[in-house]
Amino acid sequence: MEIEARAAHDTPLIELRGVSKTYGSGPTTVHALQRVDLLIGEGEFVAVMGPSGCGKSTCLNILGCLDTPSEGQYLFRGIEVRRLTRNQRALLRRHYLGFVFQGYNLLKRTSALENVELALLYRGAPGAERRRAAREALAQVGLSGLEHHTSSELSGGQQQRVAIARAIVSRPLVLLADEPTGNLDSKTSREILELLVRLNAEAGLTIVMVTHDRSMAAFAPRHITFLDGAVASDHQESGA
């Protein structure tokens, strides 16, 4: 893939051009996205908001190469993703994108260290390298000393930290977070958002976060609101 070769050019990290997504046909047709134009630069922290069914999760799935547009273009560092083969899209996900979900998606009887290692196992990294990188990622999210605890031995906030460590252990360019605090209380939610802010500021990680919670969205400098499958507003918060 040519993604690293494009890094030196003044190219947006993420660009959507007239992206539409349609499900079904005839009277059951659902227009999940309608001609969405969007630019996200490297190092941004963006909160994507909107009511249920507005298209925000569909947009995140397209950005994560989990779905493809029905119309329009998705460019990742200038490369049109739709033109990639299925294997190439899988490589893009594996090497450049990290994912965090509301439900953590951890293996229950597996230690925190092993859960984080999994992301590197799929890349064929040697065992010693996987363990070293996993320990570093867990330390980065504040879980040093808990490497051998299983999910049942961790709180919800700690489990989400493990999930974030798993997402960043491969040093992706972009972290895509879908309602990452949806299962957490307000105090723990703030702690997770403060962690994301730190990763964005210190590691330069680009973060695109879907959330319905305005208090959580307030941690992001840029807010994009979807309505009826289209971008209704896109603004930078004052003071950001």
C-alpha positions in Angstrom: 0.0 0.0 0.0 1.1 3.6 -0.7 -0.2 5.2 2.4 3.2 6.0 4.1 4.5 7.4 0.8 1.7 10.0 0.8 2.5 11.2 4.3 4.8 13.9 3.2 2.3 15.6 1.0 -0.2 18.2 2.1 -3.1 15.7 1.9 -6.0 15.4 4.3 -5.8 12.3 6.4 -9.5 11.6 5.9 -11.7 13.0 3.1 -15.3 12.1 2.2 -16.6 13.5 -1.1 -20.3 13.2 -1.8 -20.6 10.0 0.2 -24.0 8.4 0.3 -25.0 5.0 1.8 -28.3 3.3 0.9 -29.7 0.1 2.3 -32.5 -1.9 0.7 -34.5 -1.0 -2.4 -38.0 0.2 -3.3 -40.3 1.2 -0.5 -37.9 -0.2 2.2 -35.0 1.9 1.0 -33.1 3.6 3.8 -30.8 6.5 2.9 -28.4 6.3 5.8 -26.0 8.9 4.4 -26.8 11.6 1.8 -23.9 13.2 -0.1 -21.6 13.8 2.9 -18.5 16.0 2.4 -16.0 15.8 5.2 -12.3 16.6 5.9 -10.4 15.5 8.9 -6.8 16.5 9.4 -4.1 14.5 11.1 -4.0 15.1 14.9 -7.6 16.3 15.2 -10.0 15.2 17.9 -13.5 15.2 16.5 -16.8 14.4 18.2 -19.6 13.1 15.9 -23.1 13.7 17.3 -26.7 13.5 16.3 -29.9 11.6 17.2 -30.4 7.9 16.8 -30.6 6.9 13.1 -29.0 10.1 11.9 -26.1 8.3 10.1 -23.2 8.9 12.5 -22.4 5.2 13.1 -22.8 4.5 9.4 -20.2 7.2 8.7 -17.9 5.7 11.4 -18.2 2.3 9.8 -17.2 3.7 6.4 -14.2 5.5 7.9 -13.2 2.2 9.6 -13.5 0.3 6.3 -16.2 -1.9 7.8 -18.6 -0.7 5.1 -18.3 1.0 1.7 -20.2 3.9 0.3 -23.0 3.4 -2.2 -21.9 6.6 -4.0 -19.1 9.0 -3.6 -15.4 8.7 -2.5 -13.6 8.0 0.7 -10.0 8.9 0.6 -7.4 8.0 3.2 -4.3 10.1 2.7 -5.3 10.6 -0.9 -5.9 6.9 -1.6 -9.5 6.1 -2.7 -10.5 3.3 -0.3 -13.3 2.0 -2.6 -10.7 1.0 -5.2 -8.8 -1.2 -2.8 -9.3 -4.9 -2.7 -10.9 -6.5 0.3 -7.4 -7.7 1.5 -6.0 -4.2 1.1 -8.8 -2.7 3.1 -8.1 -5.3 5.8 -4.5 -4.2 5.8 -5.5 -0.6 6.1 -7.6 -1.4 9.1 -4.9 -3.5 10.7 -2.0 -1.0 10.3 -3.6 2.4 10.4 -6.9 2.2 12.3 -7.7 1.4 15.9 -11.3 0.8 17.2 -12.9 1.2 20.6 -16.5 0.2 21.1 -19.1 0.7 23.9 -19.1 -3.0 24.9 -15.2 -3.3 25.3 -15.2 -6.6 23.2 -12.6 -8.2 25.4 -12.0 -12.0 25.8 -13.5 -12.7 29.2 -11.1 -15.4 30.4 -8.0 -13.8 29.0 -5.7 -11.5 30.8 -5.4 -7.8 30.0 -2.0 -8.4 28.5 -3.2 -11.2 26.3 -6.2 -9.1 25.1 -3.9 -6.3 24.0 -1.4 -8.7 22.4 -4.1 -10.0 20.1 -3.9 -6.9 18.0 -0.3 -7.7 17.2 -0.8 -11.4 16.9 -2.8 -10.8 13.8 0.1 -8.8 12.4 2.5 -11.7 12.9 4.7 -10.0 15.5 7.0 -12.2 17.6 5.9 -13.1 21.1 8.5 -11.1 22.9 7.8 -8.0 20.8 4.0 -8.5 21.4 4.4 -8.7 25.2 6.7 -5.7 25.4 4.4 -3.5 23.2 1.3 -4.7 25.1 2.9 -3.8 28.5 3.8 -0.3 27.1 0.3 0.2 25.9 -1.2 -0.8 29.2 1.2 1.5 31.0 0.2 4.3 28.6 -3.5 3.9 29.7 -2.6 3.7 33.4 -2.9 0.0 34.0 0.6 -1.0 35.0 0.4 -3.8 37.5 -2.9 -5.1 36.2 -1.5 -7.0 33.2 -2.5 -10.4 34.4 -6.0 -9.5 35.6 -8.9 -11.0 33.5 -12.0 -8.9 32.5 -14.0 -10.3 35.5 -11.4 -8.8 37.8 -11.5 -5.4 36.3 -14.0 -2.5 36.6 -15.9 -1.2 33.6 -13.5 1.7 33.3 -10.5 -0.5 33.5 -11.9 -2.8 30.8 -12.4 0.2 28.5 -8.7 1.2 29.2 -7.7 -2.3 28.1 -9.8 -1.9 25.0 -8.0 1.5 24.3 -4.6 -0.1 24.9 -5.5 -2.8 22.4 -6.6 -0.2 19.9 -3.3 1.8 20.2 -0.8 -0.9 20.6 -0.2 -1.1 16.9 0.4 2.7 16.8 -2.5 3.5 14.4 -2.9 6.9 12.7 -6.6 7.1 13.7 -8.7 5.9 16.7 -12.4 5.4 15.9 -14.4 5.3 19.1 -18.2 4.4 19.0 -19.9 5.6 22.2 -16.8 4.7 24.3 -18.4 5.8 27.5 -21.9 4.5 26.9 -21.6 1.8 29.6 -19.8 3.9 32.2 -20.8 6.2 35.0 -20.1 9.9 34.7 -16.9 9.9 36.8 -15.4 7.0 34.9 -16.6 8.5 31.6 -14.6 11.7 32.3 -11.5 9.7 33.2 -11.8 7.9 29.8 -12.2 11.2 27.9 -9.3 12.7 29.8 -7.2 9.7 28.6 -8.3 10.2 25.0 -7.4 13.9 25.3 -4.0 13.0 26.5 -3.4 10.5 23.7 -4.5 13.1 21.2 -2.2 15.7 22.6 0.9 13.7 23.5 0.9 11.0 20.9 -0.7 13.0 18.1 -3.4 10.4 17.7 -6.3 11.4 15.4 -9.6 10.6 17.2 -13.0 10.4 15.7 -15.6 9.7 18.5 -19.3 9.1 18.1 -21.2 10.1 21.2 -24.8 11.1 22.1 -23.5 12.8 25.3 -22.8 16.5 25.0 -20.8 16.6 28.2 -18.5 14.0 26.7 -18.4 15.7 23.3 -17.2 18.8 25.1 -13.8 17.2 25.5 -13.3 17.3 21.7 -12.3 20.6 20.0 -14.4 20.0 16.9 -18.1 18.9 16.8 -19.8 17.4 13.7 -23.5 16.9 14.0 -25.5 14.6 11.7 -29.2 14.9 10.9 -31.1 12.7 8.5 -28.0 11.3 7.0 -26.3 14.6 6.3 -23.9 16.9 8.1 -26.1 19.6 9.8 -23.2 21.5 11.5 -19.4 21.3 11.7 -17.7 23.8 14.0 -14.7 24.3 16.2 -15.5 24.9 19.9 -14.5 28.4 21.1 -11.1 28.4 22.9 -10.1 25.1 21.3 
